[in-house]
């Protein structure tokens, strides 16, 4: 809205109208707006949820302080979604395909998570939307994003090449870009000298159909990344402020990557592909970070509100789609390692329990409890037949969350390091 207005004011030469041309200004404004919106409306929404008796349903798992969370308002993800959408609608370029895809992703997954939370509250139990329907929704979003990236003429890239020459001053390395934009299934891969990986390389044996097959493979990867990251964020949302703070850290890293990838000078320095038009994503991510920081005001320990699946499914999907749009999805195993470790801890626990039950008749566990953050909350040797009993003493919830945040910061730094270590 304001973006279009300022475009008009710029045409009639109004002083200050060109501020909207600067991504840094609009992303900073989006951050501040989202922060203010989430903190101001957050209190009102929490009060409304309390009046509606929209409280968290808690099962007694023997964790310290767990039962005190019973009745805490949930579905607080609505605060995050509103705080993201409003700044983007006000100062975002709504003709930019990247911004449009991010807004669609936010509404799509927000609706999916809202339905899940609504059914939990309506039925008064922890079983909300059936898992298969969640997966269908996540697959649907993956298809929308993948097919749009294939079909839209506005989603292009310029491939980078490293040219090494020897002259009187020694060896000179220069990064050059193709002169024209292309549509390609290339992405950034860590720890590799020529760090562009093309999915079409895996389908080269198909001859004339290799390019089309490469896009099909890319769409399948998109579906997997959206599903895995969204579910990972959902599982991570088990302690006060854990998913919120971790996602904000990831958001800062992705915002920097989008800014660098959308600027041909910085892209050249890092030897990464240049993606025209993708800098608009920084505005969206500014709103995303601001919304999370504002929500953290109420979600930090002891939480006054939980985001519920309305928030956790949405923020995980946002991170996945954002990374895919800037061609950095293969960096997510490092950047979002906390999400994926939480995912894997559950899968490993279930698989090991079933395997040992078939072999011995009695199922055993590897962790005291999953997702992994609950393992650290559980007292060691507390009658649980688990291979990994440490730590013996339960760690306070606030300390677990802080340590996970620190790990998240380290992972974000490591993700950037991989772009230069090849």
C-alpha positions in Angstrom: 0.0 0.0 0.0 2.6 2.6 1.1 5.1 1.2 -1.4 2.7 1.9 -4.3 1.9 5.4 -2.8 5.5 6.3 -2.6 6.1 5.1 -6.1 3.4 7.7 -7.2 4.9 10.4 -5.0 8.4 9.7 -6.5 7.0 10.3 -10.0 5.9 13.8 -8.9 9.2 14.4 -7.1 8.1 14.7 -3.5 11.1 14.9 -1.1 11.8 11.7 0.7 9.6 9.6 -1.6 12.7 7.6 -2.8 13.2 6.1 0.7 11.1 3.2 -0.4 13.7 2.3 -3.0 16.1 1.2 -0.3 15.7 -2.3 0.8 17.5 -1.5 4.1 15.0 1.2 4.9 12.0 -0.9 4.2 13.3 -4.0 5.9 14.1 -1.9 9.0 10.7 -0.4 8.9 9.1 -3.8 8.5 11.0 -5.1 11.6 9.9 -2.1 13.7 6.3 -2.3 12.6 6.1 -6.1 13.2 7.7 -5.7 16.6 5.2 -3.0 17.6 2.2 -4.9 16.2 3.1 -8.1 17.9 3.7 -6.5 21.3 0.7 -4.2 21.2 -1.9 -6.6 19.9 -0.2 -9.5 21.6 -1.6 -8.5 25.0 -5.1 -8.1 23.6 -5.1 -11.4 21.8 -3.8 -13.2 24.9 -6.6 -11.6 27.0 -9.1 -12.6 24.4 -7.8 -16.2 24.3 -8.1 -16.4 28.1 -11.7 -15.2 28.0 -12.5 -17.8 25.3 -10.7 -20.5 27.5 -8.4 -21.4 24.7 -5.9 -23.1 27.0 -3.1 -25.6 26.5 -4.0 -29.2 27.1 -1.1 -30.8 29.0 -0.4 -34.5 29.6 1.5 -35.3 32.7 4.9 -36.6 31.5 6.7 -36.2 34.8 8.6 -33.1 33.7 9.4 -30.3 36.2 7.0 -27.4 36.0 5.0 -29.1 33.2 1.6 -29.1 34.8 1.9 -25.4 35.7 1.6 -24.8 31.9 -1.9 -26.2 31.9 -4.5 -23.6 30.8 -1.9 -21.2 29.3 -3.5 -19.7 26.2 -2.4 -21.3 23.0 -3.0 -20.4 19.3 -0.7 -17.4 19.9 0.8 -18.0 16.4 -2.1 -15.7 15.2 0.0 -12.9 16.8 3.0 -13.8 14.7 1.0 -14.2 11.5 -0.8 -10.8 11.8 2.5 -9.1 12.7 4.1 -10.5 9.6 1.3 -9.8 7.1 0.5 -6.2 8.0 4.0 -4.7 7.5 4.4 -6.7 4.3 1.1 -5.5 2.9 1.9 -1.9 3.9 5.5 -1.5 2.7 6.2 -4.6 0.7 6.3 -4.7 -3.1 3.2 -6.7 -3.8 4.0 -7.1 -7.5 7.2 -9.0 -6.6 6.8 -12.8 -7.1 9.0 -13.6 -4.2 7.0 -11.5 -1.8 3.7 -13.0 -3.2 5.0 -16.6 -2.6 6.0 -15.8 1.0 2.6 -14.2 1.8 0.8 -17.2 0.2 3.0 -19.6 2.3 2.3 -17.7 5.5 -1.5 -17.8 5.0 -1.5 -21.4 3.7 0.4 -22.9 6.7 -1.2 -20.5 9.2 -4.6 -21.9 8.1 -3.3 -25.5 8.4 -2.0 -24.9 11.9 -5.1 -23.0 13.0 -7.3 -25.9 12.0 -5.1 -28.3 14.0 -5.2 -26.1 17.1 -9.0 -25.5 16.7 -9.7 -29.2 16.6 -7.5 -29.9 19.7 -9.4 -27.3 21.6 -12.8 -28.4 20.4 -12.2 -32.0 21.2 -10.3 -31.2 24.5 -7.4 -33.5 23.7 -4.0 -33.4 22.0 -5.2 -35.0 18.8 -6.0 -32.3 16.3 -5.9 -32.5 12.6 -4.9 -36.0 11.4 -1.3 -36.3 10.4 -2.1 -37.3 6.9 -4.0 -34.1 6.4 -1.0 -32.0 7.7 1.3 -33.8 5.2 -1.2 -33.2 2.4 -1.2 -29.5 3.2 2.6 -29.3 3.4 2.9 -31.2 0.1 0.4 -28.9 -1.5 2.5 -25.9 -0.5 5.6 -27.5 -1.8 3.9 -28.1 -5.1 2.7 -24.5 -5.3 6.2 -23.1 -4.6 8.1 -25.6 -6.9 5.7 -25.2 -9.9 5.6 -21.4 -9.5 9.4 -21.3 -9.6 9.4 -23.5 -12.7 6.7 -21.5 -14.5 7.2 -17.9 -13.5 9.4 -15.8 -15.9 10.2 -13.5 -13.0 12.1 -16.2 -11.0 15.5 -16.4 -12.6 19.2 -16.3 -11.7 22.6 -15.5 -13.1 25.2 -18.2 -12.8 28.6 -17.2 -11.3 31.9 -18.4 -12.7 35.3 -18.3 -11.1 38.1 -17.3 -13.6 41.7 -17.7 -12.5 44.4 -15.9 -14.5 48.2 -15.6 -14.1 49.8 -12.3 -14.6 52.8 -10.2 -13.5 51.1 -9.7 -10.2 50.6 -13.4 -9.6 47.4 -15.5 -9.6 44.3 -13.4 -9.9 40.8 -14.8 -9.2 37.8 -13.0 -10.6 34.1 -13.8 -10.3 32.1 -13.1 -13.4 28.4 -13.6 -14.1 26.5 -14.6 -17.2 25.2 -11.6 -19.1 21.6 -12.8 -19.2 19.2 -14.3 -16.7 18.4 -18.0 -16.9 15.9 -20.4 -15.3 17.8 -23.2 -13.7 17.6 -25.8 -11.0 20.9 -24.7 -9.4 21.4 -24.2 -5.7 24.2 -23.4 -3.3 26.0 -26.4 -1.7 28.4 -26.0 1.2 32.1 -27.0 1.4 32.5 -27.3 -2.4 34.9 -25.1 -4.5 32.4 -24.5 -7.3 29.5 -24.3 -4.9 26.7 -24.4 -7.4 24.9 -27.7 -7.6 22.4 -28.4 -10.4 19.7 -31.0 -9.8 19.6 -31.6 -13.5 23.1 -33.2 -13.2 21.4 -36.1 -11.5 19.0 -36.6 -14.4 21.6 -36.0 -17.2 21.3 -39.7 -18.3 17.7 -38.9 -19.5 19.1 -37.0 -22.5 16.7 -34.4 -24.0 14.4 -34.8 -21.0 17.1 -34.2 -18.4 16.1 -30.5 -17.8 12.4 -31.3 -17.3 13.4 -34.2 -15.0 15.7 -31.9 -13.1 12.8 -29.6 -12.3 10.6 -32.5 -11.2 13.4 -33.6 -8.9 13.7 -30.0 -7.6 9.9 -29.9 -6.9 10.2 -33.2 -5.0 13.1 -31.7 -2.9 11.0 -28.6 -2.3 8.2 -30.8 -0.9 10.6 -32.7 1.3 12.3 -29.5 2.7 8.9 -27.8 3.4 7.6 -30.9 5.2 10.7 -31.7 7.2 11.4 -28.1 8.3 7.8 -27.4 9.2 7.5 -30.5 11.2 10.9 -29.9 12.8 9.8 -26.4 14.0 6.6 -28.0 15.3 8.5 -30.6 17.4 10.9 -27.9 18.6 8.0 -25.9 20.0 8.0 -27.7 23.4 9.7 -25.3 25.8 9.0 -21.6 26.5 10.7 -19.5 23.9 12.7 -22.4 22.3 11.1 -22.4 18.8 10.6 -18.6 18.8 14.2 -17.7 19.6 15.7 -20.4 17.4 13.6 -19.3 14.5 14.5 -15.6 15.0 18.2 -16.5 14.8 17.6 -18.5 11.6 15.7 -15.6 10.2 18.5 -13.2 10.7 20.9 -15.6 8.8 18.4 -16.0 6.0 17.8 -12.3 5.7 21.6 -11.7 5.3 21.8 -14.4 2.7 18.9 -12.9 0.8 20.4 -9.4 0.9 23.8 -10.7 -0.3 22.2 -12.9 -3.0 20.1 -10.1 -4.3 23.1 -7.7 -4.7 25.4 -8.5 -7.5 28.5 -6.9 -5.8 28.2 -8.9 -2.6 27.2 -12.1 -4.5 30.5 -11.7 -6.5 32.5 -11.4 -3.3 31.1 -14.6 -1.9 31.0 -16.3 -5.2 27.4 -17.2 -5.0 24.7 -17.0 -7.6 23.0 -13.6 -8.1 19.1 -13.8 -7.9 17.5 -10.6 -9.4 14.5 -9.4 -7.5 15.1 -11.6 -4.4 16.3 -8.7 -2.3 12.6 -8.0 -1.7 12.6 -11.0 0.6 14.7 -9.1 3.1 11.6 -6.9 3.7 9.5 -10.0 4.4 12.2 -11.4 6.7 12.5 -8.1 8.6 8.8 -8.5 9.4 9.3 -12.1 10.3 12.1 -11.4 12.8 10.2 -8.4 14.3 7.1 -10.6 14.8 9.1 -13.3 16.5 11.0 -10.9 18.8 7.7 -9.3 19.8 6.1 -12.6 20.4 9.0 -13.7 22.5 8.1 -10.8 25.0 5.1 -13.0 26.0 6.5 -16.4 25.1 9.7 -16.3 27.1 9.9 -18.4 30.3 7.5 -18.5 32.0 5.3 -18.2 28.9 2.1 -16.2 29.0 1.1 -17.7 25.6 2.0 -20.6 23.4 2.2 -20.3 19.6 0.6 -23.7 19.0 0.6 -25.3 15.6 -0.8 -22.1 14.2 2.7 -20.6 14.8 5.1 -23.6 14.7 4.0 -25.1 11.5 3.9 -21.6 9.9 7.4 -20.5 11.0 9.0 -23.8 9.9 7.3 -23.6 6.5 8.3 -19.9 6.1 12.0 -20.8 6.8 11.8 -23.6 4.3 10.2 -21.7 1.5 12.4 -18.7 2.0 15.6 -20.8 1.8 14.3 -22.5 -1.4 13.5 -19.1 -3.0 17.1 -17.9 -2.5 18.5 -21.3 -3.6 20.0 -22.1 -0.2 17.9 -25.1 0.8 20.9 -27.4 1.0 22.3 -25.2 3.7 19.3 -25.9 6.0 20.8 -29.1 7.5 23.4 -26.9 9.1 21.4 -23.7 9.7 18.3 -25.6 11.0 20.2 -28.5 12.6 18.2 -28.0 15.8 15.0 -28.6 14.0 16.3 -31.7 12.2 17.9 -33.2 15.3 14.5 -32.8 17.0 12.9 -34.6 14.1 15.6 -37.4 14.0 15.4 -37.9 17.8 11.7 -38.8 17.5 12.2 -41.1 14.5 15.2 -42.9 16.0 13.4 -43.3 19.3 10.4 -44.9 17.7 12.4 -47.1 15.4 14.7 -48.4 18.1 11.7 -49.1 20.5 9.9 -51.1 17.8 13.1 -53.0 16.8 14.0 -54.0 20.4 10.4 -54.9 21.2 10.4 -57.3 18.2 13.7 -58.9 19.3 13.3 -59.0 23.0 9.6 -58.6 23.6 10.3 -55.4 25.6 10.9 -52.1 23.9 13.9 -50.0 24.9 14.7 -46.4 24.3 17.8 -44.4 23.3 16.8 -41.1 24.9 14.9 -40.6 28.2 12.3 -38.8 26.3 11.8 -37.2 22.9 11.7 -34.7 21.2 15.3 -34.2 22.3 14.8 -31.1 24.5 12.6 -33.1 26.9 15.5 -35.6 27.3 17.4 -32.9 29.2 14.4 -32.1 31.4 14.1 -35.7 32.6 16.0 -36.9 35.7 18.6 -39.6 34.9 18.0 -43.2 36.1 14.3 -42.3 36.8 13.0 -45.8 36.0 13.4 -45.2 32.2 15.2 -48.0 30.3 17.2 -45.6 28.0 20.7 -46.1 26.6 21.6 -42.4 27.2 20.9 -41.4 30.8 23.0 -38.2 31.0 22.6 -35.7 32.3 21.7 -37.4 35.6 20.2 -34.2 37.1 17.4 -32.5 35.2 18.4 -29.2 33.6 16.1 -26.2 34.2 13.9 -25.3 31.3 15.2 -21.8 30.9 18.8 -23.0 30.8 18.0 -25.6 28.1 16.4 -22.9 25.9 19.3 -20.5 26.3 21.8 -23.2 25.4 19.8 -24.2 22.3 19.8 -20.5 21.3 23.6 -20.4 21.7 23.9 -23.5 19.5 21.6 -21.8 17.0 23.9 -18.8 16.8 27.0 -21.1 16.3 25.1 -23.0 13.5 24.2 -19.7 11.8 27.9 -18.6 11.9 29.0 -22.0 10.6 26.5 -21.7 7.7 28.2 -18.5 6.5 31.6 -20.0 7.0 30.8 -22.8 4.6 30.3 -20.3 1.8 34.0 -19.4 1.9 35.6 -22.7 3.0 35.7 -24.8 -0.2 
